[in-house]
Amino acid sequence: MTGEALLGVTFEFLSNGDFWINVGVLATTYGVFALGIQLNIGTTGIFNFGQAGFMAVGSYTMGILVVKSGASFWLAVLAGLGTAAAAAILVGLPSLRLRADYFAISTLAFSEIVRYIADNWDGLTGGNLGLFGYTDTWTEASIRIDGWLGHLGIEPHFLLPLLVVNVALLFVLAAFVALLVRSPWGRVLNAIREDEDAARALGKNTFVYKLQSLSLAAGLAAIAGYMLAINISILSPANFDPVLTAYGYVIVILGGLGSYFGVVVGSFFLMYAGGFSVNVLTLLALVLAIGIVVDDAIIVLENIWAKIESGLAPLQVEPEAPAVEPGAPVGVSVEARAPDWGPAAGRRVSAELISEDGRAVSRAEGVADEDGNVRLALVPPGPGAYKIVARGDGARAETATAAVAVRGAGPEDADAAPRPELLSAIAEATGGRSDALPGGGLPQLQLADPEVVEIGRRRAVPVWDRWWTVAALAATLAAEWVLRRRWGYA
């Protein structure tokens, strides 16, 4: 009995080169599409469910300019990028101020509005009949690419030139976005993802950064739209269904949040797995959901245990105010515990105020009362960000740290008060430090790790690093083959 008879499927398509080229074109298209989603959810932390809408805006702008106005294809491509980015700004201006779930609903509504407009505006978009006739420039370029490939001994295939261009674009754009998120601009996006209040307290206009992230994602969606439009040679509203955005999120989950290389791998994995069976895509979504729930449950338990450990710490320190005016003392509350975790009455405790260059600029000490509490006052020499270090005496000479800011004359957010526990968490998690803004304003975070900002335990984990997800996926494939063999399930 042959393997094909045993599994109840035919593998003739595996030897069809045109089939795999077409799958590769779709994989690269979805990969570029998912890069924008990764930038939004994986780096910035905003839930953009309107990526298919931005894709449609860019594609239809290009098609309409070429077909209806006779514009140059390349100029129309640039115009489509600008239109998609402008649409993102128009959508983001009112909706980015909403809560995360309401913003997601707003972007999804925008996507559906764009699709219904394209469906009903027959005179401009062609409606259900579609818009075509914009591929002449690409056809000429495709012939030239076929000629270059022929010089390399590669046989011509219908979609091979498009696959070559798409693969090059996917890798270039993935590398570009990955480098961009390692820049100071990208580090701010990481900080916004982890805690927007902390990023705002550090002097950043988080709304503008989120708007920029959404606009860049819309531009990437427009490029993916061009790939799709050239592949199918016709623009129809049915090609921009919101399910495209769902597939983009599956790719991001497969590759791991924040991993742009993972997007490339995830897009090829998803499309080539789909080449075997459409059912795999549906079952894969369920498998991924289970894997995410398990992973999040582990993270929650780890965070709970971390908080329990923090509550049992023998020494805790907290400033009475997160920020003070220049010349005002910094009030500090220290709680000391005995070896049996009860109050350490009579224990001597000292506290120092450490400047950004590591110097101790003020020191005070006191004795814990019957409840184990000590109140101390430290005097900062001037505006800036400071670290408070508390120390206990005796054999158990533990230390505890906190952060405090002294307001200066800086114009940005002069009345905002940074939360010291967040400043400490960011600095501890990233190995970074705080630098005063020009003019002595509030502290501005400088990150030592440009790739990830982590407060707590959450990190980007590619789905194949979770053994239970890989095992479940393998079981899914095996179960489908059994169903095909036994009941002819398709």
C-alpha positions as CSV (number, residue, x, y, z in Angstrom):
1,M,0.0,0.0,0.0
2,T,1.4,3.4,-1.0
3,G,1.8,6.3,1.4
4,E,-0.8,8.2,-0.6
5,A,-3.3,5.4,-0.2
6,L,-2.6,5.2,3.5
7,L,-3.1,8.9,4.1
8,G,-6.1,9.2,1.7
9,V,-4.5,12.2,0.0
10,T,-2.6,12.9,-3.2
11,F,0.7,14.6,-3.3
12,E,0.9,15.3,-7.0
13,F,0.8,19.0,-6.3
14,L,4.1,18.8,-4.5
15,S,5.9,18.4,-7.8
16,N,4.1,21.3,-9.4
17,G,6.5,24.2,-9.3
18,D,3.9,26.8,-10.3
19,F,1.8,25.8,-7.3
20,W,4.7,26.4,-4.8
21,I,5.6,29.7,-6.5
22,N,2.1,30.9,-6.1
23,V,2.1,29.8,-2.4
24,G,5.4,31.7,-2.0
25,V,3.9,34.9,-3.5
26,L,1.0,34.7,-1.0
27,A,3.5,34.0,1.9
28,T,5.6,37.1,1.1
29,T,2.4,39.2,0.7
30,Y,1.1,38.1,4.0
31,G,4.5,38.6,5.5
32,V,4.7,42.3,4.5
33,F,1.1,42.7,5.7
34,A,2.0,41.2,9.1
35,L,5.0,43.4,9.6
36,G,2.7,46.3,10.2
37,I,0.6,44.3,12.7
38,Q,3.8,43.3,14.4
39,L,4.9,47.0,14.7
40,N,1.5,47.9,16.2
41,I,0.8,45.1,18.6
42,G,4.2,43.6,19.1
43,T,6.2,46.8,19.5
44,T,3.7,49.6,20.3
45,G,1.0,47.6,22.0
46,I,-2.0,49.0,20.0
47,F,-4.6,46.6,18.6
48,N,-5.0,47.5,14.9
49,F,-7.8,45.5,13.4
50,G,-8.1,47.7,10.3
51,Q,-5.0,46.6,8.5
52,A,-7.0,45.1,5.6
53,G,-8.7,48.5,5.2
54,F,-5.4,50.3,4.9
55,M,-4.4,47.7,2.4
56,A,-7.5,48.4,0.3
57,V,-6.9,52.2,0.5
58,G,-3.4,51.9,-0.9
59,S,-4.3,49.4,-3.5
60,Y,-7.4,51.2,-4.8
61,T,-5.5,54.5,-4.9
62,M,-2.9,53.0,-7.1
63,G,-5.4,51.3,-9.4
64,I,-7.7,54.3,-9.7
65,L,-4.8,56.6,-10.6
66,V,-3.4,54.3,-13.2
67,V,-6.7,53.2,-14.8
68,K,-8.9,56.3,-14.4
69,S,-6.3,59.0,-14.6
70,G,-3.6,57.4,-16.7
71,A,-1.0,58.2,-14.1
72,S,2.4,56.6,-14.0
73,F,2.4,53.3,-12.2
74,W,5.3,54.2,-10.0
75,L,3.9,57.6,-9.1
76,A,0.6,55.9,-8.3
77,V,2.4,53.5,-6.0
78,L,3.9,56.5,-4.0
79,A,0.5,58.2,-4.0
80,G,-1.1,55.0,-2.6
81,L,1.5,54.9,0.2
82,G,0.7,58.5,1.1
83,T,-3.0,57.9,1.0
84,A,-2.8,54.9,3.3
85,A,-0.7,56.8,5.8
86,A,-3.1,59.7,5.6
87,A,-6.0,57.4,6.2
88,A,-4.2,56.0,9.3
89,I,-3.8,59.5,10.6
90,L,-7.5,60.4,10.1
91,V,-8.5,57.2,11.8
92,G,-6.0,57.5,14.6
93,L,-6.6,61.2,15.5
94,P,-9.9,60.5,17.2
95,S,-9.7,56.8,18.0
96,L,-6.1,56.5,19.5
97,R,-7.4,58.4,22.5
98,L,-9.9,55.6,23.2
99,R,-9.3,52.6,25.4
100,A,-7.5,49.7,23.6
101,D,-10.6,47.6,22.9
102,Y,-12.6,50.6,21.6
103,F,-9.6,51.5,19.3
104,A,-9.7,47.9,18.0
105,I,-13.4,48.2,17.2
106,S,-12.9,51.6,15.5
107,T,-10.2,50.3,13.2
108,L,-12.3,47.2,12.3
109,A,-15.2,49.5,11.5
110,F,-13.0,51.6,9.3
111,S,-11.9,48.5,7.4
112,E,-15.5,47.5,6.7
113,I,-16.5,51.0,5.7
114,V,-13.7,51.1,3.1
115,R,-14.8,47.7,1.8
116,Y,-18.4,48.7,1.5
117,I,-17.5,52.0,-0.3
118,A,-15.4,50.0,-2.8
119,D,-18.3,47.6,-3.3
120,N,-20.9,50.3,-4.0
121,W,-19.0,53.1,-5.8
122,D,-19.1,51.4,-9.2
123,G,-18.1,54.4,-11.2
124,L,-14.8,54.8,-9.3
125,T,-13.8,51.3,-8.0
126,G,-15.7,49.0,-10.4
127,G,-17.7,47.6,-7.6
128,N,-18.2,43.8,-7.6
129,L,-16.9,43.6,-11.2
130,G,-13.5,44.8,-9.9
131,L,-10.9,47.2,-11.2
132,F,-8.3,46.0,-13.7
133,G,-5.9,47.2,-16.3
134,Y,-3.1,48.6,-14.0
135,T,-0.6,45.8,-14.6
136,D,1.0,46.9,-17.9
137,T,4.0,48.4,-16.3
138,W,4.6,45.3,-14.2
139,T,4.2,43.1,-17.2
140,E,7.0,44.9,-18.9
141,A,9.2,44.7,-15.8
142,S,8.3,41.0,-15.4
143,I,9.6,40.2,-18.9
144,R,12.9,41.9,-18.1
145,I,13.3,39.9,-14.9
146,D,12.5,36.7,-16.7
147,G,15.3,37.5,-19.1
148,W,17.8,38.1,-16.3
149,L,16.7,34.8,-14.7
150,G,17.2,33.1,-18.0
151,H,20.8,34.1,-18.1
152,L,21.2,32.3,-14.8
153,G,19.7,29.1,-16.3
154,I,16.4,29.4,-14.5
155,E,13.3,28.3,-16.5
156,P,10.6,30.9,-16.8
157,H,7.5,30.6,-14.7
158,F,4.4,32.9,-14.8
159,L,4.7,34.3,-11.2
160,L,8.5,33.7,-10.6
161,P,9.5,37.4,-11.3
162,L,6.8,38.5,-8.8
163,L,8.1,35.9,-6.2
164,V,11.7,37.2,-6.6
165,V,10.6,40.9,-6.1
166,N,8.3,40.0,-3.2
167,V,11.0,38.0,-1.4
168,A,13.5,40.8,-1.8
169,L,10.9,43.3,-0.5
170,L,9.9,41.1,2.5
171,F,13.5,40.7,3.7
172,V,14.4,44.4,3.1
173,L,11.3,45.7,4.8
174,A,11.7,43.2,7.7
175,A,15.3,44.3,8.2
176,F,14.3,48.0,7.9
177,V,11.6,47.8,10.6
178,A,13.7,45.6,12.9
179,L,16.5,48.3,12.7
180,L,13.9,51.0,13.2
181,V,12.6,49.6,16.4
182,R,16.1,49.4,17.8
183,S,16.5,53.2,17.3
184,P,15.5,55.7,20.0
185,W,12.2,56.1,18.3
186,G,11.6,52.3,18.5
187,R,12.6,52.3,22.2
188,V,9.9,54.7,23.0
189,L,7.4,52.4,21.3
190,N,8.6,49.6,23.5
191,A,8.1,51.7,26.5
192,I,4.6,52.7,25.4
193,R,3.8,49.0,25.0
194,E,4.9,48.1,28.5
195,D,3.4,51.1,30.3
196,E,2.1,54.2,28.5
197,D,1.8,56.2,31.8
198,A,5.5,55.7,32.5
199,A,6.5,56.7,29.0
200,R,4.3,59.8,29.3
201,A,5.8,60.6,32.7
202,L,9.3,60.4,31.2
203,G,8.4,63.3,28.9
204,K,7.3,61.5,25.7
205,N,4.2,62.5,23.7
206,T,2.9,58.9,23.4
207,F,-0.1,59.9,21.2
208,V,2.2,61.2,18.5
209,Y,4.4,58.0,18.7
210,K,1.3,55.8,18.4
211,L,0.0,57.8,15.4
212,Q,3.4,57.4,13.7
213,S,3.4,53.6,14.4
214,L,-0.1,53.3,12.9
215,S,0.9,55.3,9.8
216,L,3.9,53.2,9.2
217,A,1.9,50.0,9.5
218,A,-0.6,51.4,7.0
219,G,2.2,52.0,4.6
220,L,3.3,48.4,4.9
221,A,-0.3,47.3,4.3
222,A,-0.3,49.4,1.1
223,I,2.8,47.6,-0.1
224,A,1.3,44.2,0.6
225,G,-1.8,45.5,-1.3
226,Y,0.3,46.1,-4.4
227,M,1.7,42.6,-4.2
228,L,-1.8,41.2,-4.0
229,A,-3.1,43.4,-6.8
230,I,-0.3,42.4,-9.2
231,N,-0.8,38.8,-8.3
232,I,-4.5,38.6,-9.0
233,S,-4.6,41.4,-11.6
234,I,-7.9,42.7,-10.4
235,L,-9.0,44.7,-7.4
236,S,-12.3,43.5,-5.8
237,P,-13.8,44.4,-2.4
238,A,-13.9,40.6,-1.7
239,N,-10.1,40.6,-1.7
240,F,-9.9,42.8,1.4
241,D,-12.0,40.9,3.9
242,P,-11.2,41.5,7.6
243,V,-10.1,37.8,7.7
244,L,-6.9,39.0,6.2
245,T,-6.1,40.9,9.4
246,A,-6.9,37.7,11.4
247,Y,-4.3,35.8,9.3
248,G,-1.8,38.6,10.0
249,Y,-2.3,38.2,13.7
250,V,-1.8,34.4,13.4
251,I,1.5,35.0,11.6
252,V,2.6,37.4,14.4
253,I,1.7,34.9,17.1
254,L,3.5,32.1,15.2
255,G,6.7,34.3,15.0
256,G,6.5,35.7,18.5
257,L,5.4,39.2,19.6
258,G,8.2,41.7,18.8
259,S,10.1,39.4,16.5
260,Y,10.3,40.6,12.9
261,F,12.4,37.6,11.8
262,G,9.6,35.5,13.3
263,V,7.1,37.2,11.0
264,V,9.1,36.1,7.9
265,V,9.3,32.5,9.2
266,G,5.7,32.5,10.4
267,S,4.3,33.8,7.1
268,F,6.0,31.0,5.1
269,F,5.1,28.4,7.6
270,L,1.4,29.4,7.6
271,M,1.1,29.6,3.8
272,Y,3.0,26.4,3.1
273,A,1.0,24.5,5.8
274,G,-2.1,25.9,4.2
275,G,-0.9,24.4,0.9
276,F,-1.5,21.0,2.3
277,S,-5.0,21.7,3.7
278,V,-7.2,24.7,4.3
279,N,-8.4,22.8,7.5
280,V,-5.0,23.2,9.0
281,L,-5.5,27.0,9.2
282,T,-8.7,26.7,11.2
283,L,-7.3,24.1,13.6
284,L,-4.0,26.0,13.8
285,A,-5.8,29.0,15.2
286,L,-7.3,26.8,18.0
287,V,-3.9,25.3,18.8
288,L,-2.3,28.8,19.0
289,A,-5.1,30.0,21.3
290,I,-4.5,27.1,23.7
291,G,-0.7,27.8,23.6
292,I,-1.3,31.5,24.4
293,V,-3.6,30.7,27.3
294,V,-1.1,28.3,28.8
295,D,1.8,30.8,28.3
296,D,-0.2,33.6,29.9
297,A,-1.2,31.5,32.8
298,I,2.4,30.8,33.5
299,I,3.2,34.5,33.3
300,V,0.4,35.4,35.7
301,L,1.6,32.8,38.3
302,E,5.2,34.0,38.0
303,N,4.1,37.6,38.5
304,I,2.0,36.7,41.6
305,W,4.9,34.9,43.1
306,A,7.2,37.9,42.4
307,K,4.7,40.2,44.2
308,I,4.6,37.8,47.2
309,E,8.4,37.7,47.4
310,S,8.5,41.5,47.2
311,G,6.0,41.8,50.0
312,L,8.2,39.6,52.2
313,A,11.3,41.6,51.5
314,P,13.2,42.5,54.8
315,L,13.5,46.1,53.8
316,Q,11.2,48.3,51.7
317,V,11.6,52.0,50.8
318,E,9.2,54.5,49.1
319,P,9.4,58.2,48.6
320,E,6.4,60.1,50.1
321,A,6.0,61.9,46.8
322,P,7.1,60.8,43.3
323,A,8.4,64.3,42.5
324,V,9.3,67.4,44.5
325,E,10.0,71.0,43.7
326,P,13.6,72.3,43.6
327,G,14.9,73.0,47.1
328,A,12.3,70.9,48.8
329,P,13.4,67.8,50.8
330,V,12.5,64.3,49.7
331,G,10.5,62.5,52.3
332,V,11.3,58.8,52.5
333,S,9.4,56.0,54.3
334,V,11.3,52.8,55.1
335,E,9.7,49.6,56.5
336,A,12.0,47.2,58.2
337,R,11.2,43.5,59.0
338,A,12.8,41.1,61.5
339,P,14.2,37.7,60.6
340,D,10.8,36.2,61.4
341,W,9.2,38.7,58.9
342,G,7.6,40.7,61.7
343,P,8.3,44.4,62.4
344,A,11.9,45.2,63.3
345,A,11.4,47.7,66.1
346,G,14.6,49.6,67.1
347,R,16.5,48.6,64.0
348,R,18.8,51.4,62.7
349,V,18.2,52.2,59.0
350,S,20.0,54.7,56.8
351,A,19.1,56.1,53.4
352,E,21.2,57.8,50.7
353,L,20.2,59.9,47.7
354,I,22.3,58.9,44.7
355,S,22.7,61.3,41.7
356,E,22.8,60.1,38.1
357,D,26.6,60.0,38.1
358,G,26.6,57.6,41.1
359,R,27.5,60.1,43.8
360,A,25.8,60.1,47.2
361,V,24.5,63.7,47.5
362,S,22.5,63.4,50.7
363,R,22.3,60.9,53.7
364,A,20.0,60.4,56.7
365,E,19.5,57.7,59.2
366,G,17.0,56.8,62.0
367,V,15.6,54.0,64.2
368,A,12.5,52.0,63.4
369,D,9.5,52.5,65.6
370,E,7.4,49.6,67.1
371,D,5.8,49.0,63.7
372,G,9.2,48.8,62.0
373,N,8.7,52.2,60.1
374,V,11.2,54.9,59.7
375,R,10.6,58.4,58.2
376,L,13.7,60.2,56.8
377,A,14.3,63.4,54.9
378,L,16.9,63.8,52.1
379,V,17.9,67.0,50.4
380,P,18.6,66.9,46.7
381,P,21.1,69.5,45.3
382,G,19.1,70.4,42.2
383,P,16.7,69.2,39.5
384,G,17.1,65.7,38.0
385,A,16.4,62.0,38.6
386,Y,17.7,60.4,41.8
387,K,17.9,56.9,43.2
388,I,17.1,56.3,46.9
389,V,19.1,53.5,48.5
390,A,18.0,52.3,52.0
391,R,20.3,50.0,54.1
392,G,19.6,48.2,57.3
393,D,22.2,47.4,60.0
394,G,23.2,44.1,61.6
395,A,24.0,40.7,60.1
396,R,21.1,41.0,57.7
397,A,22.3,44.2,56.0
398,E,19.8,44.2,53.2
399,T,19.2,47.1,50.8
400,A,16.2,48.5,49.0
401,T,15.9,51.1,46.2
402,A,13.4,53.5,44.8
403,A,13.4,56.5,42.5
404,V,12.4,60.1,42.8
405,A,12.5,63.1,40.5
406,V,13.1,66.8,41.3
407,R,11.2,69.1,38.9
408,G,13.2,71.6,36.9
409,A,12.5,74.5,34.6
410,G,11.9,72.2,31.5
411,P,8.9,73.1,29.5
412,E,7.7,69.5,28.8
413,D,5.2,68.2,31.2
414,A,6.6,70.3,34.1
415,D,3.6,69.4,36.3
416,A,3.6,65.6,35.6
417,A,4.7,63.3,38.3
418,P,6.6,60.1,37.3
419,R,5.8,57.0,39.2
420,P,9.0,55.9,40.9
421,E,8.1,52.3,41.0
422,L,7.8,52.3,37.2
423,L,11.0,54.2,36.8
424,S,12.8,51.7,39.0
425,A,11.2,48.7,37.2
426,I,12.2,50.1,33.7
427,A,15.8,50.8,34.8
428,E,16.2,47.4,36.5
429,A,14.6,45.4,33.7
430,T,16.6,47.1,30.9
431,G,19.9,48.0,32.6
432,G,19.2,51.6,31.6
433,R,19.4,54.9,33.4
434,S,17.5,58.2,33.5
435,D,18.9,61.4,32.0
436,A,17.5,64.8,32.7
437,L,15.7,66.5,29.8
438,P,17.4,69.7,28.4
439,G,16.6,72.5,30.7
440,G,16.4,70.4,33.8
441,G,12.9,68.9,33.1
442,L,11.6,65.4,33.9
443,P,13.8,62.4,33.4
444,Q,14.1,60.8,29.9
445,L,14.7,57.1,29.8
446,Q,17.8,55.8,28.0
447,L,17.6,52.1,27.4
448,A,20.6,49.8,27.5
449,D,18.8,47.0,25.7
450,P,17.4,48.4,22.4
451,E,15.4,45.3,21.4
452,V,13.0,44.7,24.3
453,V,11.6,46.6,27.3
454,E,10.4,44.2,29.9
455,I,8.6,45.1,33.1
456,G,7.6,41.9,34.8
457,R,8.0,38.5,33.1
458,R,6.5,38.9,29.6
459,R,8.8,38.3,26.6
460,A,8.3,37.6,22.9
461,V,8.3,33.8,22.6
462,P,8.0,32.2,19.1
463,V,5.3,29.6,19.0
464,W,7.7,26.8,18.1
465,D,9.6,27.4,21.4
466,R,6.5,26.2,23.2
467,W,6.8,22.4,23.1
468,W,3.1,21.9,23.9
469,T,2.0,24.0,20.9
470,V,4.3,22.1,18.6
471,A,3.0,18.8,19.9
472,A,-0.6,19.9,19.5
473,L,0.1,21.1,15.9
474,A,1.7,17.7,15.0
475,A,-1.4,16.0,16.5
476,T,-3.6,18.2,14.5
477,L,-2.0,17.3,11.2
478,A,-2.0,13.6,12.1
479,A,-5.7,13.8,13.1
480,E,-6.6,15.4,9.8
481,W,-4.9,12.7,7.8
482,V,-6.7,10.0,9.8
483,L,-10.0,11.7,9.2
484,R,-9.3,11.9,5.4
485,R,-8.4,8.2,5.3
486,R,-11.3,6.9,7.4
487,W,-14.3,9.2,6.5
488,G,-13.1,11.2,3.5
489,Y,-13.1,14.4,5.6
490,A,-12.0,17.4,3.7
